[in-house]
Amino acid sequence: MEPVTLTTQRLLLRPHDPSDEDAVFAACQDPDIQRWTDLPQPYERKHAASYLRDVVPRGWHDETMYHFAALHRESGVLVASVNVHRHSDTWGIGYWTVAEHRGRGYATESVRALADWSFTARGVQRLEWRAEAGNMGSWAVAEKVGFLREGTLRAAQTNRNGLRDTWVGALLPADLGLPFALPYCPTKSDLPW
């Protein structure tokens, strides 16, 4: 797929490219980003370079991952990074916010724009959010966008050489007032679970 650019009221979302190396490298030094993601530790410049030169273009080419730099439209400064990626039969979303830009709604604005694009341009029918259990910052963003938390998956991810529980939630097109491409028949059950 040819890379696309998205805009919001305050942000420009464009595919990450090698010009982002300094900003990505600096942002990923943040202990909170390192704590809640599976980035290599220590995060070195070669990791940022490989991500931008190899991982991002390959994802667009293979149509398996779409990584975006969220830039402030006026200043051009990187404020967040967001992506959608294929999970077997569904799609997932991931994001982080540059430390000094947290608390301003940039991640929420970026995730909402990427969800809209995923549903309307890519035909995604379910977008999953996953985060290590306890990541309240990530959950706050997901909840503001409209994700519903569906539960906890025990020992579902590895982080720092140990198994961690994972919160999982989902956003459906209808949650944003968009139509499904296929009929949706929710289960109606009398079972207690």
WOWOHU-V145028 format. One record per pair of residues at least 12 apart in sequence whose C-alpha atoms are under 8 Angstrom apart, sorted by sequence separation. I is the first residue (numbers start at 1). J is the second residue. D is the distance in Angstrom with one decimal. If there is no record, write none. Layout:
i=I j=J d=D
i=I j=J d=D
This chain:
i=3 j=15 d=6.5
i=69 j=81 d=4.9
i=70 j=82 d=7.2
i=82 j=94 d=5.7
i=83 j=95 d=6.4
i=95 j=107 d=7.2
i=115 j=127 d=7.4
i=153 j=165 d=5.7
i=154 j=166 d=6.5
i=68 j=81 d=5.8
i=69 j=82 d=6.7
i=82 j=95 d=4.3
i=129 j=142 d=7.2
i=152 j=165 d=6.6
i=153 j=166 d=5.0
i=29 j=43 d=6.6
i=67 j=81 d=7.4
i=68 j=82 d=5.3
i=81 j=95 d=5.4
i=82 j=96 d=6.8
i=152 j=166 d=5.5
i=153 j=167 d=6.3
i=28 j=43 d=6.7
i=67 j=82 d=6.0
i=68 j=83 d=5.9
i=80 j=95 d=7.2
i=81 j=96 d=5.5
i=152 j=167 d=4.5
i=153 j=168 d=7.1
i=67 j=83 d=4.3
i=80 j=96 d=5.7
i=81 j=97 d=6.4
i=95 j=111 d=7.7
i=151 j=167 d=5.9
i=152 j=168 d=6.1
i=66 j=83 d=5.3
i=67 j=84 d=6.8
i=80 j=97 d=4.1
i=150 j=167 d=7.8
i=151 j=168 d=5.6
i=25 j=43 d=7.5
i=65 j=83 d=6.8
i=66 j=84 d=5.4
i=79 j=97 d=6.0
i=80 j=98 d=5.5
i=93 j=111 d=7.9
i=129 j=147 d=7.6
i=149 j=167 d=7.3
i=150 j=168 d=5.7
i=151 j=169 d=7.0
i=25 j=44 d=7.1
i=65 j=84 d=5.7
i=66 j=85 d=6.4
i=79 j=98 d=5.3
i=133 j=152 d=7.4
i=149 j=168 d=5.9
i=150 j=169 d=4.8
i=25 j=45 d=5.9
i=65 j=85 d=4.2
i=78 j=98 d=7.5
i=149 j=169 d=3.9
i=150 j=170 d=7.1
i=64 j=85 d=5.6
i=65 j=86 d=6.5
i=148 j=169 d=5.2
i=149 j=170 d=6.6
i=64 j=86 d=5.4
i=79 j=101 d=5.8
i=147 j=169 d=6.0
i=148 j=170 d=5.5
i=25 j=48 d=5.6
i=147 j=170 d=5.1
i=148 j=171 d=6.6
i=21 j=45 d=7.7
i=24 j=48 d=6.3
i=147 j=171 d=4.6
i=82 j=107 d=7.9
i=132 j=157 d=7.6
i=146 j=171 d=6.5
i=80 j=106 d=7.0
i=21 j=48 d=5.8
i=79 j=106 d=7.0
i=80 j=107 d=6.3
i=21 j=49 d=6.1
i=82 j=110 d=6.9
i=147 j=175 d=7.9
i=82 j=111 d=6.8
i=146 j=175 d=6.6
i=80 j=110 d=7.9
i=84 j=114 d=7.6
i=146 j=176 d=7.5
i=18 j=49 d=6.9
i=21 j=52 d=7.1
i=83 j=114 d=7.7
i=111 j=142 d=7.9
i=133 j=164 d=7.5
i=20 j=52 d=7.6
i=82 j=114 d=7.8
i=132 j=164 d=6.6
i=133 j=165 d=5.5
i=91 j=124 d=7.0
i=108 j=141 d=5.2
i=112 j=145 d=5.7
i=132 j=165 d=6.0
i=133 j=166 d=4.9
i=18 j=52 d=5.3
i=84 j=118 d=7.8
i=90 j=124 d=7.6
i=93 j=127 d=6.8
i=107 j=141 d=6.6
i=108 j=142 d=7.3
i=111 j=145 d=7.1
i=132 j=166 d=4.5
i=133 j=167 d=5.1
i=17 j=52 d=5.4
i=18 j=53 d=6.1
i=90 j=125 d=7.6
i=91 j=126 d=6.6
i=92 j=127 d=5.4
i=93 j=128 d=6.2
i=94 j=129 d=7.1
i=131 j=166 d=5.5
i=132 j=167 d=6.0
i=16 j=52 d=6.4
i=17 j=53 d=7.0
i=90 j=126 d=6.1
i=91 j=127 d=5.1
i=92 j=128 d=4.5
i=93 j=129 d=5.6
i=94 j=130 d=7.9
i=108 j=144 d=6.7
i=130 j=166 d=6.4
i=131 j=167 d=5.4
i=90 j=127 d=6.7
i=91 j=128 d=6.1
i=92 j=129 d=5.8
i=93 j=130 d=7.7
i=108 j=145 d=6.1
i=130 j=167 d=5.6
i=131 j=168 d=6.8
i=90 j=128 d=7.4
i=92 j=130 d=7.5
i=130 j=168 d=4.6
i=17 j=56 d=7.6
i=129 j=168 d=5.7
i=130 j=169 d=6.5
i=16 j=56 d=6.8
i=70 j=110 d=6.7
i=128 j=168 d=6.9
i=129 j=169 d=5.1
i=15 j=56 d=7.8
i=128 j=169 d=5.7
i=129 j=170 d=5.9
i=128 j=170 d=4.4
i=129 j=171 d=8.0
i=127 j=170 d=5.5
i=128 j=171 d=6.5
i=126 j=170 d=6.6
i=127 j=171 d=5.2
i=126 j=171 d=6.0
i=127 j=172 d=6.4
i=126 j=172 d=5.0
i=125 j=172 d=6.2
i=126 j=173 d=7.2
i=125 j=173 d=6.4
i=15 j=66 d=7.4
i=16 j=67 d=6.2
i=15 j=67 d=5.7
i=16 j=68 d=5.2
i=15 j=68 d=4.3
i=16 j=69 d=5.0
i=14 j=68 d=5.2
i=15 j=69 d=5.9
i=119 j=173 d=6.1
i=13 j=68 d=5.6
i=14 j=69 d=5.5
i=23 j=78 d=6.7
i=125 j=180 d=6.4
i=13 j=69 d=5.5
i=14 j=70 d=6.8
i=125 j=181 d=7.2
i=3 j=60 d=6.6
i=12 j=69 d=8.0
i=13 j=70 d=4.6
i=14 j=71 d=8.0
i=2 j=60 d=7.2
i=12 j=70 d=5.8
i=13 j=71 d=6.3
i=123 j=181 d=7.0
i=1 j=60 d=5.9
i=2 j=61 d=7.7
i=11 j=70 d=6.2
i=12 j=71 d=5.2
i=119 j=178 d=7.8
i=1 j=61 d=5.8
i=11 j=71 d=5.5
i=12 j=72 d=6.4
i=116 j=176 d=7.8
i=1 j=62 d=7.7
i=11 j=72 d=4.8
i=12 j=73 d=5.5
i=1 j=63 d=6.2
i=10 j=72 d=6.1
i=11 j=73 d=4.9
i=10 j=73 d=5.7
i=33 j=96 d=6.7
i=10 j=74 d=7.8
i=30 j=99 d=6.9
i=27 j=98 d=5.4
i=27 j=99 d=7.1
i=11 j=106 d=7.8
i=36 j=131 d=7.7
i=36 j=132 d=6.8
i=13 j=110 d=7.4
i=11 j=109 d=8.0
i=11 j=110 d=7.6
i=36 j=135 d=6.9
i=8 j=109 d=7.2
i=8 j=110 d=7.7
i=8 j=113 d=6.9
i=7 j=113 d=7.8
i=6 j=113 d=7.4
i=38 j=159 d=6.1
i=37 j=159 d=7.7
i=38 j=160 d=7.7
